[in-house]
Amino acid sequence: MKAGKTLIDAVARLNSRGVDEPGPNAQWLLADALGVARLQLLAEPDLPVPASAMKEFEKNLALKEQGLPLAYILGWHDFRDIRLKVDKRVLVPRPETEELAGIAADFLRGRGNAPSALDYGAGSGAIGLWLAVKFPCLRLTAAEKSARAIACARLNAANLGLAARVKFVRASTLAPVRGRFDLIVSNPPYIPSRVIPGLSPEVLSEPRMALDGGGDGLDVVRMLLSKAPSRLKPGGALILELGGTQAPKMLAAMSPKVWKEKRTFRDFNGIERFVFGVRI
């Protein structure tokens, strides 16, 4: 079998099962099975697909048909310019969270030679570890409620050569976190509990703890707005990723007696997704 024909058949299968982006999913899975770059696969449609690779591809294609996220099948996910191990212990980082990391980096560039940051709800460690790569003098604390997620993030830190530079804290609030920071950045759970059963099978395969934000989706966000000022240095920033219509509501909840330079940022789809505030 040739790669081009194999892809055509696979895309048709995924499309018939209602899988989003059947083309890219099939391409990544076949490239992984063959051990080649995705672009090479596309450039060489006559590339032979050995029986062993076809067996691996068929196995993983079936997992994709069942609604498993591509990152879980591959075992990794590229976040900006770093590669992270990703599995069922952690949420798959979204493109919007890459934007969140970029906003955080823009702020840190003005904070001197040895800034400190807290990545709250760190999951795979994506935001904090990318920032630590970009800022070699950054002092990073990664806080996470799930012990399983912390284990995954620790592995990612080790793989990136950052193990000695990251302090991991298991925490469901900011109470166990010690110290004060130049930056607190978080992609907290923000989906209302009642909405979760109706999500796609792919999203439902991810940890509910990383999705469920309580009754209106804002339980963890309110905790952060309440507790973050005591964990921020004067002039330190809180930056949050939120859902849909939540950002303007939370911006209005930030007291002008505590916060200055308050604003929201829109994501690449034009949605007010990110909340930013500087502690007075």
Secondary structure, 3 states (H helix, E strand, C coil): CEHHHHHHHHHHHHHHCCCCCHHHHHHHHHHHHHCCCHHHHHHCCCCECCHHHHHHHHHHHHHHHCCCCHHHHHCEEEECCEEEECCCCCCCCCHHHHHHHHHHHHHHCCCCCCCEEEEECCCCCHHHHHHHHHCCCCEEEEEECCHHHHHHHHHHHHHCCCHHHEEEEECCCCCCCCCCEEEEEECCCCECHHHHHHCCHHHHCCCHHHCECCCCCCHHHHHHHHHHHHHEEEEEEEEEECCCCHHHHHHHCCCCCCEEEEEEEECCCCCEEEEEEEEC
